[in-house]
Amino acid sequence: MKTSVTRGLILAVSLAVLALAGCAQRGGDSNLAKTGGASSLSPAEVKAIAEEGFIYGLPLVMNYAVMYEYAVDTSSSQYKAPFNKLTNEARVFTYEDTSVVTPNSDTPYSFVCMDLRAEPQVISVPAVEKRRYYSVQLVDANTFNYGYIGSRATGNGPGDYLIVGPEWKGETPAGIKQVFRSSSQFSAAIFRTQLFSPKDMPNVVKVQAGYKVRPLSAYLKQPAPPAAQALSFPKIDKELAKTNFFEYLDFALQFAPAGPEEVAIREKLARIGVGPGKTFHLSELSPAHKAALIEGMKAGEAKIDGAVKDLGSTTNGWAIASAFGDRAFYHGDWLLRAAAAKAGIYGNDAAEAVYPMTRNLSDGELLDGSKHDYAITFPAGQLPPVNAFWSITMYDGKTQLLIKNPLNRYLVNSPMLPTLKKNPDGSLTIFIQKQSPGVAKEANWLPAPDGPIYLVMRLYWPKTQGLSVLPPGSGSWKPPVVEKIR
């Protein structure tokens, strides 16, 4: 799952540099910074901390934007449900879904934002037919994938699983198959249920009906503990994100206790007044310190953009990376975490899914549907090697959102193989272009935008024996090149 808020936030960071720079050039507050003693630091020190803090904090602020839109702002078009209430969607994402960048359109989603402050939550799953892949990705405010439930990780049998906060110390109740510990008090569970065809949706709905999320007290049929303190969640949108980045980071950090590898960066942020229990005020910075902070954010953004371009390795023009994982996976590599979030927040671990992606031909030329037609050909016997399913999804290269098109087709995937036409030699060609390739080829047409193209493969539960995409970037299976045919 890779929001309008999050997408706006990413864009807003660039605008923030201009907007805040204008404030600094106009003079701003003439007083020296009172915030956290930042006035005692040199502008160079403020710039360095802002740069590092922006890289460290971007995933937390992006995650807060998603959580706010999904579980807090009832007026949002992307609102799902209040905390600890599961919502199921009996549909796949379309061009009208603008909350999550690079959204999956293969699997209907179920989603819950969990508030773990008062007590743990129990996720229950039903028995799911063996041929149907499903997964429950557990991801916390740090954007760490701290566990999985589903076909690959726990099998397709029924089960009850306990989701606990970072400071929970209770005993595991009878009947609980596994305990998963979030590194933050707020967390999310993203359910993906495989859809074989549009006619299969009623069967997916039956599976979704078996998903349950309930407090531990309800699971045990005991009285509920005292409710957690009511919170005033700060409103976030792309305009507010221009100037309030570190204020949002303040808020998010109070619910995410620092791990050992976070102590150093947290101490640096505290020197400019950012951290749990603090309130960062940009207006309290002197013009020189404000300008330094802006330059630091700008430098941090540039590093993240560069890291996005360099994620993983490139094979036949496709970038293949292992960019998502748990705390141990990142091991304090905040630049990798930020690049992963910006490339597509809430991506899966490589063991669950690998995402070859491209905006270019193998020679580096940018893909552009307004200028050329393209094709991808899988040689006979060389379809992506997966235990579950694969897909190729088309996105607008500027927004990373799905594209409105006459077929309402946003991807080509393996469940569609019976309807796709193979070439005489057994190979399979997918046509990537703005206009129809003609009636005879339309079954294999993936409609492209009238402009930059962004293609993402999703290889769910990649095989580890024989042909394999694993390890990402050096596996024995390689994605085929995108060819320019006109």
C-alpha positions as CSV (number, residue, x, y, z in Angstrom):
1,M,0.0,0.0,0.0
2,K,1.9,2.6,-1.0
3,T,-2.6,9.5,1.2
4,S,-4.7,12.9,-0.5
5,V,-3.1,14.1,2.7
6,T,0.1,12.0,2.4
7,R,0.5,12.8,-1.3
8,G,-0.1,16.5,-0.5
9,L,2.3,16.2,2.3
10,I,5.1,15.1,0.0
11,L,4.4,17.9,-2.4
12,A,4.0,20.3,0.5
13,V,7.5,19.7,1.7
14,S,8.8,21.2,-1.5
15,L,6.4,24.1,-1.2
16,A,7.4,24.5,2.4
17,V,10.9,25.4,1.5
18,L,9.6,28.3,-0.7
19,A,6.9,29.4,1.7
20,L,9.1,29.3,4.8
21,A,12.1,30.8,2.9
22,G,9.8,33.7,2.1
23,C,9.0,34.2,5.8
24,A,12.7,34.1,6.6
25,Q,13.6,36.6,3.9
26,R,10.8,38.9,5.2
27,G,12.5,38.8,8.6
28,G,10.1,36.7,10.7
29,D,10.3,37.0,14.5
30,S,13.1,39.2,15.5
31,N,13.6,37.4,18.8
32,L,16.2,34.7,19.2
33,A,14.7,31.2,19.3
34,K,13.3,30.3,22.6
35,T,12.5,26.8,21.4
36,G,14.6,24.2,23.2
37,G,17.6,26.5,23.4
38,A,18.0,26.5,19.6
39,S,19.3,30.1,20.0
40,S,22.4,28.7,21.6
41,L,23.2,26.7,18.5
42,S,24.9,28.0,15.4
43,P,22.8,28.2,12.2
44,A,25.0,25.4,10.9
45,E,24.1,23.2,13.8
46,V,20.4,23.9,13.4
47,K,20.7,23.1,9.7
48,A,22.4,19.8,10.3
49,I,19.8,18.8,13.0
50,A,16.9,19.8,10.7
51,E,18.2,17.8,7.9
52,E,18.7,14.7,9.9
53,G,15.5,15.2,11.8
54,F,13.5,15.6,8.6
55,I,14.8,12.4,7.2
56,Y,14.1,10.6,10.5
57,G,10.7,12.2,10.9
58,L,9.1,12.0,7.5
59,P,7.7,8.5,7.8
60,L,6.2,9.3,11.2
61,V,4.5,12.5,9.9
62,M,3.3,10.7,6.7
63,N,1.9,7.9,8.9
64,Y,0.2,10.5,11.1
65,A,-1.4,12.1,8.1
66,V,-2.9,8.7,7.0
67,M,-4.1,7.9,10.6
68,Y,-5.7,11.4,10.8
69,E,-7.5,11.0,7.5
70,Y,-8.6,7.4,8.1
71,A,-9.6,7.4,11.8
72,V,-9.9,11.0,13.0
73,D,-11.3,13.4,10.4
74,T,-14.9,12.2,9.8
75,S,-15.3,14.9,7.1
76,S,-12.5,13.4,5.0
77,S,-13.5,11.6,1.8
78,Q,-11.0,8.9,2.8
79,Y,-12.3,8.4,6.4
80,K,-12.7,4.7,7.2
81,A,-13.8,4.1,10.8
82,P,-12.9,5.2,14.4
83,F,-10.0,3.6,16.2
84,N,-10.2,-0.1,16.9
85,K,-13.1,-0.6,14.4
86,L,-12.4,-2.7,11.4
87,T,-13.7,-1.5,8.0
88,N,-14.0,-3.8,5.0
89,E,-14.1,-2.6,1.4
90,A,-15.9,-4.8,-1.1
91,R,-14.0,-3.3,-4.0
92,V,-10.6,-2.6,-5.3
93,F,-9.0,0.8,-5.5
94,T,-9.6,3.0,-8.6
95,Y,-8.5,6.4,-9.8
96,E,-11.0,8.0,-7.3
97,D,-8.8,6.8,-4.4
98,T,-6.3,9.5,-3.8
99,S,-5.4,8.9,-0.1
100,V,-2.6,6.4,-0.7
101,V,0.1,6.8,-3.3
102,T,0.8,3.9,-5.6
103,P,-2.3,2.0,-4.3
104,N,-2.8,-1.7,-4.8
105,S,-5.8,-2.5,-7.1
106,D,-5.4,-6.3,-6.9
107,T,-6.9,-7.0,-3.5
108,P,-9.9,-5.6,-1.7
109,Y,-8.7,-4.0,1.5
110,S,-9.8,-4.3,5.1
111,F,-8.3,-1.8,7.5
112,V,-8.1,-0.8,11.2
113,C,-6.3,1.9,13.0
114,M,-5.6,0.6,16.5
115,D,-5.2,2.6,19.7
116,L,-3.3,0.3,22.0
117,R,-3.0,2.7,25.0
118,A,-5.7,1.3,27.2
119,E,-5.4,-2.4,26.2
120,P,-4.3,-4.7,23.5
121,Q,-6.5,-5.7,20.5
122,V,-7.2,-9.2,19.3
123,I,-7.3,-9.8,15.5
124,S,-9.3,-13.0,14.6
125,V,-9.2,-14.5,11.1
126,P,-11.4,-17.3,9.7
127,A,-10.4,-20.3,7.7
128,V,-9.6,-19.2,4.2
129,E,-9.7,-21.5,1.2
130,K,-6.2,-22.7,0.4
131,R,-6.0,-21.3,-3.1
132,R,-6.9,-17.8,-1.9
133,Y,-4.0,-15.7,-0.7
134,Y,-4.6,-13.2,2.1
135,S,-2.4,-11.3,4.4
136,V,-2.7,-9.0,7.4
137,Q,0.2,-6.6,7.5
138,L,0.9,-5.1,10.9
139,V,2.6,-1.7,10.7
140,D,3.2,0.9,13.4
141,A,3.7,4.6,13.6
142,N,7.4,4.2,12.8
143,T,6.3,2.4,9.6
144,F,8.0,-0.7,10.8
145,N,6.3,-3.9,9.6
146,Y,6.3,-5.7,12.9
147,G,4.4,-8.9,11.9
148,Y,2.2,-10.7,9.5
149,I,-0.8,-12.9,9.7
150,G,-1.9,-14.8,6.6
151,S,-1.2,-17.4,3.9
152,R,2.6,-17.1,4.0
153,A,3.2,-16.3,7.6
154,T,0.6,-18.3,9.6
155,G,-1.3,-20.3,7.0
156,N,-4.9,-20.2,5.9
157,G,-6.4,-21.7,9.1
158,P,-8.4,-19.7,11.6
159,G,-6.8,-18.1,14.6
160,D,-6.7,-15.3,17.2
161,Y,-3.7,-13.0,17.5
162,L,-2.9,-10.5,20.1
163,I,-1.6,-7.0,19.2
164,V,0.1,-5.2,22.1
165,G,1.6,-1.8,22.6
166,P,5.3,-1.1,23.4
167,E,4.8,-1.1,27.2
168,W,2.3,-4.0,27.7
169,K,3.4,-6.5,30.2
170,G,0.5,-8.9,30.6
171,E,0.4,-12.7,30.2
172,T,-0.6,-14.3,26.9
173,P,-4.2,-15.5,27.2
174,A,-5.2,-19.1,26.4
175,G,-6.4,-19.4,22.8
176,I,-4.0,-16.7,21.4
177,K,-1.8,-18.2,18.7
178,Q,0.8,-15.4,18.6
179,V,1.6,-12.0,20.2
180,F,2.8,-9.1,18.0
181,R,4.3,-6.0,19.7
182,S,4.0,-2.6,18.1
183,S,6.7,-0.1,18.7
184,S,4.1,2.6,19.1
185,Q,0.8,3.1,20.9
186,F,-1.0,3.7,17.6
187,S,-0.8,1.1,14.9
188,A,-2.5,-0.2,11.8
189,A,-3.5,-3.6,10.3
190,I,-3.8,-3.7,6.6
191,F,-5.8,-6.8,5.3
192,R,-5.4,-7.9,1.7
193,T,-7.8,-10.6,0.3
194,Q,-7.1,-12.0,-3.1
195,L,-9.8,-11.3,-5.7
196,F,-9.8,-13.7,-8.7
197,S,-12.3,-11.8,-10.9
198,P,-15.1,-9.2,-10.5
199,K,-17.5,-12.1,-10.1
200,D,-15.5,-13.4,-7.2
201,M,-16.3,-10.3,-5.0
202,P,-19.1,-12.0,-3.1
203,N,-16.6,-14.7,-2.0
204,V,-14.2,-12.1,-0.8
205,V,-17.0,-10.4,1.2
206,K,-17.6,-13.7,2.9
207,V,-13.9,-13.9,3.9
208,Q,-13.9,-10.3,5.1
209,A,-17.0,-11.0,7.3
210,G,-14.8,-13.5,9.2
211,Y,-12.2,-10.9,10.1
212,K,-12.7,-9.5,13.6
213,V,-10.9,-6.9,15.7
214,R,-11.8,-6.5,19.4
215,P,-10.3,-5.4,22.7
216,L,-8.6,-8.0,24.8
217,S,-11.2,-7.5,27.5
218,A,-14.0,-8.3,25.1
219,Y,-12.2,-11.4,23.8
220,L,-11.8,-12.6,27.4
221,K,-15.4,-11.4,28.3
222,Q,-14.1,-9.3,31.1
223,P,-14.8,-5.7,32.2
224,A,-12.9,-3.2,30.1
225,P,-10.0,-1.2,31.8
226,P,-10.3,2.6,32.1
227,A,-10.3,4.4,28.8
228,A,-7.2,6.1,27.6
229,Q,-7.0,9.8,27.9
230,A,-8.9,11.7,25.2
231,L,-6.6,13.4,22.7
232,S,-6.8,16.5,20.6
233,F,-5.3,15.4,17.3
234,P,-3.8,18.3,15.5
235,K,-5.4,18.8,12.1
236,I,-3.1,18.0,9.2
237,D,-3.5,18.9,5.5
238,K,-1.1,19.9,2.8
239,E,-1.3,23.6,3.7
240,L,-0.6,23.0,7.4
241,A,2.2,20.6,6.5
242,K,4.1,23.4,4.8
243,T,4.9,25.1,8.1
244,N,4.1,22.6,10.9
245,F,6.3,19.6,10.1
246,F,8.2,19.5,13.3
247,E,5.0,20.2,15.4
248,Y,3.5,17.0,13.9
249,L,6.6,15.1,14.7
250,D,6.4,16.4,18.3
251,F,2.9,14.9,18.5
252,A,3.8,11.6,16.9
253,L,6.9,11.0,19.0
254,Q,5.1,11.0,22.3
255,F,3.4,7.7,21.4
256,A,6.5,6.0,20.0
257,P,9.1,5.3,22.8
258,A,12.6,5.5,21.4
259,G,14.4,2.3,20.6
260,P,18.2,2.0,21.3
261,E,19.1,3.2,17.8
262,E,16.9,6.3,18.1
263,V,18.4,7.8,21.2
264,A,21.0,9.8,19.3
265,I,18.7,11.4,16.8
266,R,16.1,12.1,19.5
267,E,18.7,13.9,21.6
268,K,19.7,16.0,18.6
269,L,16.0,16.9,17.9
270,A,15.6,17.9,21.6
271,R,18.3,20.5,21.1
272,I,16.0,22.4,18.7
273,G,12.9,21.8,20.8
274,V,11.5,18.8,19.1
275,G,10.4,15.6,21.0
276,P,7.8,14.0,23.2
277,G,6.2,16.6,25.5
278,K,7.7,19.5,23.5
279,T,6.0,22.0,21.3
280,F,8.0,23.3,18.4
281,H,7.2,26.9,17.3
282,L,8.8,28.0,14.1
283,S,7.8,31.6,14.8
284,E,10.1,31.7,17.8
285,L,13.2,31.2,15.6
286,S,15.3,34.1,14.7
287,P,15.6,34.9,10.9
288,A,19.0,33.2,10.8
289,H,17.9,30.1,12.6
290,K,14.7,29.9,10.6
291,A,16.6,30.1,7.3
292,A,19.0,27.4,8.6
293,L,16.0,25.1,9.5
294,I,14.6,25.6,6.1
295,E,17.9,24.8,4.4
296,G,18.2,21.7,6.5
297,M,14.7,20.4,5.5
298,K,15.5,21.2,1.9
299,A,18.7,19.2,2.1
300,G,16.9,16.3,3.8
301,E,14.3,16.2,1.1
302,A,17.0,16.2,-1.6
303,K,18.7,13.3,0.1
304,I,15.4,11.3,0.3
305,D,14.7,12.0,-3.4
306,G,18.1,10.8,-4.3
307,A,17.7,7.7,-2.1
308,V,14.3,6.9,-3.8
309,K,16.1,6.9,-7.2
310,D,18.8,4.6,-5.9
311,L,16.6,2.1,-4.0
312,G,17.9,-1.4,-4.7
313,S,19.4,-2.3,-8.0
314,T,18.3,-1.9,-11.6
315,T,17.6,-4.9,-13.8
316,N,16.4,-4.5,-17.4
317,G,15.3,-1.0,-16.4
318,W,13.4,-2.1,-13.4
319,A,14.4,-1.0,-9.9
320,I,14.1,-3.9,-7.5
321,A,14.7,-3.3,-3.8
322,S,14.1,-4.7,-0.3
323,A,13.1,-1.4,1.3
324,F,10.4,-2.4,3.9
325,G,10.7,-4.3,7.1
326,D,10.8,-4.2,10.9
327,R,13.0,-2.3,13.4
328,A,15.8,-4.8,13.0
329,F,15.6,-4.5,9.2
330,Y,16.2,-0.8,9.2
331,H,18.7,-0.9,12.1
332,G,18.8,2.9,12.3
333,D,19.0,3.5,8.6
334,W,16.6,6.5,8.6
335,L,17.3,7.4,5.0
336,L,16.3,4.0,3.7
337,R,13.1,4.2,5.8
338,A,12.2,7.7,4.5
339,A,12.9,6.7,0.9
340,A,10.7,3.6,1.3
341,A,7.9,5.7,2.7
342,K,8.1,8.3,0.0
343,A,8.4,5.6,-2.7
344,G,5.2,3.9,-1.4
345,I,4.3,4.0,2.2
346,Y,3.3,0.7,3.8
347,G,5.0,-1.6,1.4
348,N,5.5,-5.2,2.3
349,D,8.6,-7.1,3.4
350,A,10.3,-8.8,0.5
351,A,9.3,-12.2,1.8
352,E,5.6,-11.1,1.4
353,A,5.9,-9.2,-1.8
354,V,8.5,-7.7,-4.1
355,Y,7.9,-4.6,-6.1
356,P,9.9,-4.1,-9.3
357,M,9.2,-0.6,-10.5
358,T,10.2,1.6,-13.4
359,R,9.7,5.0,-15.0
360,N,12.3,4.4,-17.7
361,L,13.3,2.3,-20.6
362,S,16.5,0.2,-20.0
363,D,18.5,3.0,-21.6
364,G,17.2,5.6,-19.1
365,E,14.7,7.3,-21.4
366,L,11.6,8.3,-19.5
367,L,8.3,6.4,-20.3
368,D,5.8,8.9,-21.7
369,G,2.3,7.8,-23.0
370,S,1.9,11.1,-24.8
371,K,4.9,10.3,-27.0
372,H,5.2,6.6,-27.5
373,D,3.6,3.1,-27.2
374,Y,5.4,0.4,-25.3
375,A,5.2,-3.4,-24.7
376,I,6.4,-5.9,-22.2
377,T,6.9,-9.5,-23.3
378,F,7.3,-12.4,-20.9
379,P,9.0,-15.3,-22.7
380,A,7.3,-18.7,-22.5
381,G,7.8,-20.2,-19.1
382,Q,9.2,-16.9,-17.7
383,L,6.1,-15.5,-15.9
384,P,6.9,-14.1,-12.5
385,P,7.6,-17.0,-10.0
386,V,5.2,-16.6,-7.1
387,N,3.3,-18.7,-4.7
388,A,0.3,-16.4,-4.7
389,F,-0.1,-14.0,-7.7
390,W,1.6,-11.2,-9.7
391,S,0.4,-8.0,-11.3
392,I,1.6,-5.0,-13.3
393,T,-0.1,-1.8,-12.3
394,M,-0.1,1.5,-14.3
395,Y,0.2,4.9,-12.5
396,D,0.4,8.5,-13.5
397,G,4.1,9.3,-13.4
398,K,3.5,12.6,-11.7
399,T,1.0,11.7,-9.0
400,Q,1.6,8.0,-8.6
401,L,-2.2,7.5,-8.7
402,L,-4.3,5.2,-10.8
403,I,-5.5,6.5,-14.1
404,K,-9.0,7.0,-15.3
405,N,-9.4,5.1,-18.6
406,P,-12.1,3.7,-20.9
407,L,-11.7,0.1,-19.8
408,N,-11.6,0.8,-16.0
409,R,-8.5,-1.4,-16.1
410,Y,-5.6,-0.4,-13.9
411,L,-3.5,-3.5,-14.0
412,V,-2.9,-6.8,-15.6
413,N,-2.5,-9.7,-13.2
414,S,-2.1,-13.5,-13.1
415,P,-5.8,-14.2,-12.4
416,M,-6.5,-12.6,-15.8
417,L,-4.3,-15.1,-17.7
418,P,-7.2,-17.1,-19.0
419,T,-8.5,-14.0,-20.8
420,L,-5.1,-12.8,-22.1
421,K,-3.9,-13.8,-25.6
422,K,-0.5,-15.5,-25.8
423,N,1.8,-15.3,-28.8
424,P,2.3,-18.4,-31.1
425,D,5.6,-19.2,-29.2
426,G,3.8,-19.2,-25.9
427,S,5.2,-15.8,-24.8
428,L,2.9,-13.1,-23.4
429,T,2.9,-9.5,-24.5
430,I,1.3,-6.6,-22.6
431,F,0.7,-3.5,-24.6
432,I,1.3,-0.2,-22.7
433,Q,-0.1,2.8,-24.5
434,K,-2.6,5.6,-24.3
435,Q,-4.8,4.5,-27.3
436,S,-6.2,1.0,-27.8
437,P,-3.8,-1.3,-29.7
438,G,-6.8,-2.6,-31.6
439,V,-9.6,-5.0,-30.9
440,A,-7.5,-8.1,-31.5
441,K,-4.9,-6.9,-28.8
442,E,-7.2,-5.1,-26.4
443,A,-7.4,-8.0,-24.0
444,N,-3.7,-7.4,-23.3
445,W,-3.9,-3.6,-23.2
446,L,-2.8,-1.7,-20.1
447,P,-4.1,1.9,-20.7
448,A,-1.4,4.5,-20.1
449,P,-1.7,8.2,-19.2
450,D,-1.2,11.1,-21.6
451,G,2.1,11.8,-20.1
452,P,4.7,10.3,-17.7
453,I,4.3,6.6,-16.9
454,Y,5.0,4.8,-13.6
455,L,4.8,1.0,-13.7
456,V,4.9,-1.2,-10.6
457,M,5.0,-5.0,-10.5
458,R,3.6,-6.8,-7.4
459,L,5.0,-10.3,-6.8
460,Y,3.1,-11.7,-3.9
461,W,4.7,-14.4,-1.8
462,P,7.7,-14.8,-4.2
463,K,9.1,-18.3,-4.6
464,T,12.4,-19.2,-3.0
465,Q,13.2,-22.4,-5.0
466,G,14.0,-22.6,-8.7
467,L,13.5,-19.3,-10.5
468,S,13.1,-16.6,-7.9
469,V,13.1,-12.8,-7.7
470,L,14.7,-13.2,-4.2
471,P,17.1,-11.9,-3.0
472,P,15.6,-8.7,-4.5
473,G,17.8,-7.4,-7.3
474,S,20.0,-10.5,-7.5
475,G,17.5,-13.4,-8.0
476,S,17.6,-15.8,-10.9
477,W,14.3,-14.4,-12.4
478,K,14.6,-11.0,-14.1
479,P,11.6,-8.8,-15.1
480,P,11.5,-8.3,-18.9
481,V,12.5,-5.0,-20.5
482,V,9.9,-2.4,-21.5
483,E,10.2,-2.0,-25.2
484,K,9.3,1.1,-27.3
485,I,7.2,-0.1,-30.2
486,R,6.2,3.3,-31.7
